[in-house]
Amino acid sequence: MQIQINLAVHDDLEPWLGLAEEVAPLFGLMPDFDAVLIRKIAQQQAYCARTNDGDREFAGGVIIGGGGDTYAIRWLAVRSSFQRLGVGNSLVNAAIAKIPAQACIYVDTFVAGSPGAVPARKFYENCGFTPRDIWTEGKVVRQRYVRLP
């Protein structure tokens, strides 16, 4: 199976929102995610992974943000049926390729001890990110990972 990464388009909304529902137990509630996704598609900062066969099945997506010298991976998810097949790496690599080479890239993800923390740590470290500060906003606690230029 081959995966193709493309800029997301409006027709990707339905499968993307389905993926957001699939990961909601792990990610938590994502208020106004549909509005954010529509805006990021318009800004060409949303990428999706699809199979490269006849059905072009939606496998995952990544949203980036930022500008200048600092960018972020704002959201990354892969459908459970496509995990551990390199889809996440392909999405992150595609996002990195669209970000200026001199930019610092960060991602905020699960803090140690929370569900998903160990796989997230391993994944982002394998993508060249290093752990940095832990931050809290309300009840949300996240670990920041940074990839320097």
Backbone as a chain_set.jsonl record, in Angstrom:
{"seq": "MQIQINLAVHDDLEPWLGLAEEVAPLFGLMPDFDAVLIRKIAQQQAYCARTNDGDREFAGGVIIGGGGDTYAIRWLAVRSSFQRLGVGNSLVNAAIAKIPAQACIYVDTFVAGSPGAVPARKFYENCGFTPRDIWTEGKVVRQRYVRLP", "coords": {"N": [[0.837, -1.179, 0.0], [0.578, 2.152, -0.894], [0.953, 5.524, 0.175], [-0.307, 8.75, -0.395], [0.404, 12.156, 0.04], [-1.353, 15.125, 0.167], [-2.359, 18.584, -0.227], [-5.115, 19.455, 1.747], [-8.521, 19.602, 0.717], [-11.797, 21.105, 0.309], [-13.559, 18.927, -0.023], [-12.473, 17.048, 1.626], [-13.399, 17.421, 4.161], [-15.498, 15.843, 5.423], [-14.398, 13.115, 5.8], [-12.228, 13.883, 7.392], [-13.398, 15.057, 9.657], [-14.61, 12.789, 10.599], [-12.352, 11.351, 11.379], [-11.496, 13.028, 13.441], [-13.532, 12.533, 15.279], [-12.964, 9.857, 15.805], [-10.533, 10.027, 17.207], [-11.196, 11.536, 19.39], [-11.65, 10.405, 22.034], [-9.018, 10.184, 22.945], [-7.77, 12.658, 22.348], [-9.496, 14.482, 23.443], [-12.224, 16.866, 23.753], [-12.739, 18.927, 20.921], [-13.479, 21.871, 20.41], [-15.12, 23.724, 17.869], [-13.62, 22.579, 15.822], [-14.229, 21.992, 13.169], [-14.511, 24.553, 12.01], [-11.923, 25.548, 12.335], [-10.523, 23.723, 10.747], [-11.638, 24.259, 8.199], [-10.677, 26.874, 7.849], [-7.891, 26.401, 7.882], [-7.611, 24.774, 5.64], [-8.264, 26.626, 3.654], [-6.098, 28.34, 4.006], [-4.094, 26.784, 3.088], [-2.747, 25.076, 4.856], [-3.267, 22.566, 5.738], [-2.953, 19.122, 5.452], [-3.582, 15.999, 3.907], [-3.535, 12.428, 4.119], [-3.856, 9.841, 1.84], [-4.746, 6.645, 0.513], [-3.046, 5.31, -2.291], [-4.48, 3.995, -4.188], [-7.314, 2.74, -6.031], [-9.577, 3.467, -4.412], [-8.74, 5.579, -2.844], [-8.578, 5.943, -0.012], [-9.065, 7.774, 2.992], [-6.509, 8.365, 5.238], [-5.23, 9.877, 7.215], [-4.356, 13.068, 8.789], [-2.724, 16.296, 8.939], [-2.277, 19.429, 10.497], [-0.794, 22.54, 10.157], [0.71, 25.535, 11.511], [1.631, 28.973, 12.063], [4.456, 31.136, 11.301], [7.123, 33.049, 9.781], [9.926, 32.632, 11.734], [9.003, 30.632, 13.367], [7.074, 27.802, 13.536], [4.328, 25.488, 13.863], [3.165, 22.177, 14.481], [-0.043, 21.727, 14.588], [-2.058, 19.853, 14.777], [-2.306, 16.407, 14.483], [-3.225, 13.319, 13.262], [-3.826, 9.85, 12.741], [-5.789, 7.428, 11.194], [-6.878, 4.568, 13.008], [-6.67, 2.126, 11.662], [-4.574, 2.568, 9.97], [-2.342, 3.046, 11.428], [1.072, 2.699, 12.464], [2.154, 2.213, 9.997], [3.692, 4.039, 8.74], [2.349, 6.314, 7.983], [1.965, 8.561, 9.66], [4.623, 9.496, 9.84], [5.002, 10.184, 7.149], [3.146, 12.266, 6.891], [4.173, 14.168, 8.755], [6.713, 14.611, 7.626], [5.949, 15.723, 5.162], [4.743, 18.077, 6.073], [6.947, 19.338, 7.299], [8.51, 19.746, 5.057], [7.152, 21.806, 3.811], [7.568, 23.954, 5.414], [9.648, 26.768, 6.035], [13.186, 26.245, 5.847], [14.812, 27.47, 7.78], [13.238, 27.746, 9.985], [12.065, 27.153, 13.307], [10.307, 24.396, 14.6], [7.534, 23.43, 16.449], [5.649, 21.17, 18.53], [2.885, 20.486, 20.539], [2.05, 18.04, 22.803], [0.916, 15.002, 24.402], [1.52, 14.772, 27.903], [3.91, 13.09, 29.996], [2.711, 10.133, 31.516], [0.082, 10.402, 30.777], [-2.569, 9.022, 28.732], [-1.401, 7.909, 25.605], [1.009, 9.241, 25.707], [3.569, 7.915, 25.677], [3.78, 6.651, 23.05], [3.571, 9.043, 21.539], [5.822, 10.524, 22.38], [7.946, 8.837, 21.517], [7.4, 8.819, 18.76], [7.618, 11.586, 17.949], [10.246, 12.145, 18.76], [11.616, 10.39, 17.062], [11.118, 11.727, 14.724], [12.837, 13.827, 14.874], [12.382, 15.739, 16.838], [12.832, 17.308, 20.033], [12.226, 16.928, 23.543], [10.835, 19.57, 25.464], [9.635, 22.232, 27.428], [6.999, 21.664, 29.838], [3.679, 22.614, 29.829], [0.788, 24.285, 31.159], [-2.62, 24.942, 30.717], [-5.437, 25.966, 32.028], [-7.178, 23.049, 32.614], [-5.676, 21.575, 30.94], [-2.704, 19.903, 30.262], [0.358, 19.857, 28.694], [3.152, 18.548, 26.822], [5.843, 20.097, 25.3], [7.5, 19.677, 22.233], [10.365, 20.254, 20.248], [11.759, 21.044, 17.112], [14.657, 22.004, 15.869], [16.098, 24.285, 13.413]], "CA": [[0.0, 0.0, 0.0], [1.286, 3.423, -0.923], [0.199, 6.663, 0.687], [-0.012, 10.013, -1.05], [0.103, 13.318, 0.868], [-1.768, 16.28, -0.626], [-3.086, 19.633, 0.465], [-6.517, 19.124, 1.949], [-9.504, 20.41, -0.002], [-13.097, 21.116, 0.981], [-14.145, 17.582, -0.064], [-11.853, 16.229, 2.679], [-13.99, 17.743, 5.465], [-16.25, 14.74, 6.032], [-13.535, 12.082, 6.387], [-11.374, 14.475, 8.411], [-14.208, 15.173, 10.858], [-14.75, 11.418, 11.095], [-11.112, 11.034, 12.094], [-11.525, 13.797, 14.693], [-14.402, 11.774, 16.191], [-12.254, 8.633, 16.185], [-9.462, 10.321, 18.166], [-11.715, 12.357, 20.489], [-11.396, 9.845, 23.366], [-7.624, 10.424, 23.305], [-7.447, 14.084, 22.226], [-10.45, 15.313, 24.165], [-13.126, 17.658, 22.923], [-12.083, 19.905, 20.057], [-14.519, 22.829, 20.013], [-14.954, 24.471, 16.616], [-12.599, 21.968, 14.968], [-14.629, 22.123, 11.768], [-14.193, 25.915, 11.559], [-10.452, 25.622, 12.242], [-10.127, 22.943, 9.581], [-12.01, 25.014, 6.998], [-9.727, 27.99, 7.735], [-6.561, 25.885, 7.539], [-7.674, 24.338, 4.24], [-8.196, 27.851, 2.849], [-4.737, 28.877, 4.145], [-3.191, 25.742, 2.585], [-1.955, 24.588, 5.984], [-3.823, 21.271, 6.125], [-2.534, 18.08, 4.511], [-4.184, 14.704, 4.208], [-2.922, 11.213, 3.578], [-4.82, 8.933, 1.234], [-4.139, 5.523, -0.19], [-2.751, 5.626, -3.686], [-5.147, 2.998, -5.029], [-8.561, 3.199, -6.63], [-10.557, 4.074, -3.511], [-8.141, 6.787, -2.243], [-9.084, 5.981, 1.361], [-8.49, 8.786, 3.883], [-5.723, 7.677, 6.263], [-4.834, 10.761, 8.302], [-4.184, 14.466, 8.443], [-1.891, 17.165, 9.763], [-2.508, 20.858, 10.363], [0.336, 23.34, 10.625], [0.435, 26.943, 11.722], [2.804, 29.788, 12.356], [5.049, 31.938, 10.247], [8.436, 33.591, 10.107], [10.915, 31.675, 12.242], [8.386, 29.667, 14.276], [5.909, 27.088, 13.032], [3.852, 24.442, 14.765], [2.233, 21.136, 14.072], [-1.179, 22.018, 15.461], [-2.927, 18.694, 14.92], [-1.876, 15.26, 13.684], [-3.891, 12.067, 13.618], [-3.868, 8.798, 11.731], [-6.834, 6.446, 11.49], [-6.314, 3.41, 13.702], [-6.365, 1.059, 10.694], [-3.366, 2.933, 9.224], [-1.234, 3.331, 12.336], [2.276, 1.854, 12.402], [2.456, 1.929, 8.594], [4.474, 5.145, 8.208], [1.495, 7.424, 7.557], [2.3, 9.714, 10.489], [5.918, 10.011, 9.371], [4.801, 10.834, 5.85], [2.468, 13.539, 7.125], [5.107, 15.105, 9.392], [7.738, 14.972, 6.636], [5.335, 16.64, 4.191], [4.585, 19.363, 6.749], [8.284, 19.919, 7.46], [8.978, 20.172, 3.733], [6.458, 23.045, 3.448], [7.98, 24.99, 6.361], [10.989, 27.262, 5.69], [14.265, 25.472, 6.468], [15.396, 28.178, 8.914], [12.235, 27.877, 11.041], [11.918, 26.225, 14.427], [8.983, 23.788, 14.559], [7.186, 22.796, 17.719], [4.384, 20.457, 18.656], [2.476, 20.252, 21.917], [1.379, 16.748, 22.821], [0.604, 14.42, 25.697], [2.542, 14.804, 28.941], [4.191, 11.771, 30.574], [1.696, 9.628, 32.425], [-1.251, 10.467, 30.19], [-2.727, 8.084, 27.61], [-0.821, 8.371, 24.354], [2.271, 9.966, 25.904], [4.753, 7.149, 25.275], [3.896, 6.608, 21.591], [3.813, 10.398, 21.015], [7.227, 10.847, 22.635], [8.779, 8.051, 20.593], [7.143, 9.267, 17.396], [8.198, 12.911, 17.678], [11.703, 12.049, 18.857], [12.074, 9.762, 15.811], [10.993, 12.738, 13.669], [13.835, 14.854, 15.096], [11.959, 16.704, 17.854], [13.342, 17.054, 21.382], [11.292, 17.402, 24.562], [11.118, 20.855, 26.119], [8.809, 22.59, 28.576], [5.635, 21.205, 30.072], [2.879, 23.8, 30.108], [-0.579, 24.057, 31.607], [-3.618, 25.977, 30.439], [-6.647, 25.416, 32.631], [-6.989, 21.644, 32.979], [-4.869, 20.942, 29.89], [-1.257, 19.86, 30.5], [0.996, 19.355, 27.476], [4.605, 18.534, 26.668], [6.263, 20.697, 24.04], [8.648, 19.107, 21.536], [10.876, 21.258, 19.323], [12.697, 20.63, 16.05], [15.415, 23.2, 15.491], [16.512, 24.278, 11.997]], "C": [[0.882, 1.242, 0.0], [0.349, 4.522, -0.464], [0.648, 7.909, -0.06], [-0.457, 11.151, -0.133], [-0.204, 14.495, -0.051], [-2.325, 17.358, 0.288], [-4.536, 19.195, 0.602], [-7.386, 20.09, 1.151], [-10.85, 20.27, 0.712], [-13.748, 19.728, 1.014], [-13.571, 16.654, 1.001], [-12.503, 16.449, 4.043], [-14.651, 16.542, 6.132], [-15.338, 13.646, 6.584], [-12.64, 12.63, 7.496], [-12.143, 14.606, 9.727], [-14.504, 13.796, 11.45], [-13.522, 10.977, 11.867], [-11.068, 11.776, 13.432], [-12.423, 13.108, 15.725], [-13.697, 10.524, 16.692], [-11.215, 8.906, 17.279], [-9.933, 11.144, 19.371], [-11.502, 11.731, 21.871], [-9.957, 10.089, 23.852], [-7.296, 11.914, 23.34], [-8.312, 14.965, 23.111], [-11.318, 16.086, 23.197], [-12.347, 18.708, 22.149], [-13.133, 20.887, 19.562], [-14.141, 23.562, 18.729], [-13.892, 23.88, 15.691], [-12.952, 22.12, 13.5], [-14.294, 23.503, 11.218], [-12.686, 26.104, 11.404], [-9.985, 24.901, 10.987], [-10.458, 23.681, 8.286], [-11.032, 26.168, 6.775], [-8.345, 27.5, 7.305], [-6.512, 25.337, 6.109], [-7.541, 25.563, 3.335], [-6.795, 28.466, 2.88], [-3.671, 27.931, 3.596], [-2.207, 25.302, 3.658], [-2.526, 23.296, 6.553], [-3.478, 20.268, 5.03], [-3.2, 16.774, 4.912], [-3.427, 13.59, 3.515], [-4.048, 10.325, 3.058], [-4.065, 7.771, 0.591], [-4.02, 5.877, -1.663], [-3.362, 4.582, -4.621], [-6.479, 3.564, -5.507], [-9.505, 3.899, -5.682], [-10.05, 5.318, -2.789], [-8.645, 7.007, -0.816], [-8.327, 6.997, 2.214], [-7.792, 8.086, 5.047], [-5.341, 8.573, 7.432], [-4.668, 12.184, 7.828], [-3.281, 15.192, 9.414], [-2.248, 18.614, 9.45], [-1.284, 21.575, 10.916], [-0.109, 24.779, 10.83], [1.732, 27.681, 11.968], [3.264, 30.572, 11.161], [6.397, 32.456, 10.701], [9.402, 32.505, 10.53], [10.324, 30.594, 13.137], [7.108, 29.108, 13.668], [5.522, 26.012, 14.034], [3.073, 23.394, 14.001], [1.091, 21.257, 15.063], [-2.044, 20.786, 15.729], [-2.407, 17.611, 13.984], [-2.616, 14.035, 14.179], [-3.886, 11.133, 12.426], [-4.951, 7.814, 12.149], [-6.2, 5.185, 12.061], [-5.921, 2.298, 12.73], [-5.099, 1.344, 9.875], [-2.171, 3.229, 10.128], [-0.147, 2.273, 12.201], [2.607, 1.413, 10.975], [3.243, 3.056, 7.94], [3.662, 6.355, 7.77], [1.82, 8.685, 8.351], [3.62, 10.336, 10.081], [5.774, 10.742, 8.051], [4.13, 12.186, 6.012], [3.409, 14.572, 7.738], [6.174, 15.538, 8.398], [7.188, 15.93, 5.583], [5.165, 18.024, 4.804], [5.931, 20.069, 6.882], [8.798, 20.463, 6.134], [8.337, 21.491, 3.297], [6.856, 24.225, 4.326], [9.382, 25.456, 5.988], [12.08, 26.556, 6.511], [14.842, 26.147, 7.706], [14.439, 28.283, 10.109], [12.372, 26.788, 12.101], [10.486, 25.697, 14.366], [8.705, 23.171, 15.926], [5.857, 22.075, 17.604], [4.122, 20.271, 20.14], [1.658, 18.975, 21.931], [1.236, 16.255, 24.262], [1.795, 14.459, 26.648], [2.709, 13.395, 29.515], [3.121, 11.387, 31.585], [0.288, 9.689, 31.874], [-1.351, 9.459, 29.048], [-2.153, 8.687, 26.324], [0.545, 9.016, 24.484], [3.477, 9.197, 25.383], [4.854, 7.044, 23.756], [4.18, 7.983, 20.982], [5.271, 10.784, 21.196], [8.132, 10.126, 21.649], [8.633, 8.558, 19.163], [7.849, 10.585, 17.11], [9.716, 12.905, 17.827], [12.286, 11.402, 17.6], [11.977, 10.71, 14.621], [11.951, 13.912, 13.88], [13.457, 15.934, 16.092], [12.555, 16.318, 19.202], [12.371, 17.618, 22.409], [11.776, 18.701, 25.199], [10.156, 21.034, 27.279], [7.487, 21.832, 28.615], [4.85, 22.451, 30.438], [1.451, 23.399, 30.471], [-1.443, 25.249, 31.23], [-4.957, 25.435, 30.912], [-6.371, 24.001, 33.102], [-6.109, 20.893, 31.984], [-3.385, 21.045, 30.251], [-0.631, 19.206, 29.278], [2.516, 19.429, 27.57], [4.93, 19.15, 25.318], [7.502, 19.97, 23.534], [9.058, 20.112, 20.461], [11.837, 20.606, 18.34], [13.377, 21.894, 15.569], [15.843, 23.118, 14.03], [17.82, 23.529, 11.788]], "O": [[1.812, 1.361, 0.797], [-0.862, 4.47, -0.675], [1.836, 8.095, -0.324], [-1.562, 11.118, 0.409], [0.585, 14.823, -0.937], [-2.714, 17.089, 1.424], [-5.111, 18.629, -0.328], [-7.022, 21.247, 0.941], [-11.017, 19.43, 1.597], [-14.422, 19.392, 1.988], [-14.127, 15.584, 1.251], [-12.187, 15.731, 4.992], [-14.38, 16.261, 7.3], [-15.489, 13.274, 7.748], [-12.328, 11.911, 8.445], [-11.605, 14.302, 10.792], [-14.633, 13.657, 12.666], [-13.635, 10.306, 12.892], [-10.649, 11.211, 14.442], [-12.106, 13.103, 16.915], [-13.815, 10.167, 17.864], [-11.044, 8.087, 18.182], [-9.144, 11.417, 20.275], [-11.197, 12.462, 22.813], [-9.723, 10.187, 25.056], [-6.62, 12.381, 24.257], [-7.909, 16.067, 23.485], [-11.169, 15.977, 21.98], [-11.405, 19.304, 22.671], [-13.626, 20.766, 18.44], [-12.994, 23.964, 18.536], [-13.324, 24.595, 14.866], [-12.072, 22.353, 12.672], [-13.84, 23.618, 10.08], [-12.229, 26.743, 10.457], [-9.144, 25.413, 10.249], [-9.635, 23.72, 7.371], [-10.605, 26.413, 5.646], [-7.703, 28.12, 6.457], [-5.479, 25.43, 5.446], [-6.789, 25.538, 2.361], [-6.354, 29.049, 1.89], [-2.481, 28.243, 3.636], [-1.008, 25.171, 3.415], [-2.295, 22.969, 7.718], [-3.682, 20.525, 3.843], [-3.362, 16.479, 6.096], [-2.78, 13.78, 2.486], [-5.048, 10.092, 3.737], [-2.91, 7.902, 0.185], [-4.812, 6.653, -2.197], [-2.836, 4.316, -5.702], [-6.722, 4.765, -5.385], [-10.182, 4.844, -6.089], [-10.84, 6.041, -2.182], [-9.078, 8.102, -0.457], [-7.099, 7.07, 2.162], [-8.415, 7.301, 5.763], [-5.146, 8.076, 8.541], [-4.813, 12.486, 6.644], [-3.094, 14.769, 10.555], [-2.489, 18.977, 8.299], [-0.801, 21.258, 12.003], [-1.178, 25.182, 10.372], [2.799, 27.075, 12.067], [2.573, 30.669, 10.146], [6.767, 32.317, 11.867], [9.668, 31.568, 9.776], [11.053, 29.727, 13.621], [6.184, 29.849, 13.331], [6.291, 25.671, 14.934], [2.409, 23.686, 13.006], [1.241, 20.928, 16.239], [-2.683, 20.685, 16.776], [-2.104, 17.88, 12.822], [-2.632, 13.749, 15.376], [-3.934, 11.557, 11.271], [-5.025, 7.414, 13.311], [-5.113, 4.784, 11.645], [-4.933, 1.602, 12.961], [-4.608, 0.465, 9.168], [-1.109, 3.62, 9.645], [-0.412, 1.117, 11.87], [3.249, 0.384, 10.763], [3.446, 3.045, 6.726], [4.219, 7.318, 7.243], [1.938, 9.766, 7.773], [3.733, 11.558, 9.985], [6.364, 11.806, 7.859], [4.504, 13.15, 5.344], [3.443, 15.72, 7.296], [6.507, 16.722, 8.333], [7.887, 16.849, 5.158], [5.411, 19.032, 4.141], [6.038, 21.264, 6.607], [9.442, 21.511, 6.091], [8.92, 22.219, 2.495], [6.521, 25.369, 4.018], [10.231, 24.628, 5.657], [11.914, 26.306, 7.705], [15.321, 25.456, 8.605], [14.802, 28.853, 11.138], [12.749, 25.654, 11.808], [9.555, 26.459, 14.111], [9.55, 22.472, 16.486], [5.057, 22.335, 16.706], [5.029, 19.939, 20.904], [0.696, 18.832, 21.177], [1.417, 17.016, 25.212], [2.933, 14.212, 26.248], [1.766, 12.604, 29.52], [2.685, 12.203, 32.397], [-0.621, 9.086, 32.446], [-0.337, 9.083, 28.46], [-2.405, 9.85, 26.01], [1.182, 9.313, 23.473], [4.328, 9.778, 24.709], [5.92, 7.322, 23.207], [4.941, 8.087, 20.02], [5.893, 11.311, 20.275], [8.989, 10.745, 21.019], [9.621, 8.706, 18.445], [8.596, 10.691, 16.137], [10.405, 13.602, 17.082], [13.34, 11.822, 17.124], [12.671, 10.525, 13.621], [11.888, 14.895, 13.14], [14.145, 16.951, 16.184], [12.76, 15.136, 19.479], [11.76, 18.662, 22.182], [12.969, 18.893, 25.435], [9.892, 20.092, 28.026], [6.941, 21.423, 27.59], [5.296, 23.253, 31.258], [0.984, 22.313, 30.127], [-1.052, 26.404, 31.399], [-5.542, 24.556, 30.279], [-5.453, 23.767, 33.888], [-5.83, 19.708, 32.168], [-2.875, 22.134, 30.512], [-1.044, 18.12, 28.872], [3.08, 20.252, 28.292], [4.352, 18.764, 24.303], [8.427, 19.684, 24.294], [8.206, 20.745, 19.838], [12.623, 19.73, 18.701], [12.755, 22.749, 14.939], [15.942, 22.028, 13.466], [18.302, 23.433, 10.659]]}, "num_chains": 1, "name": "protein.A"}
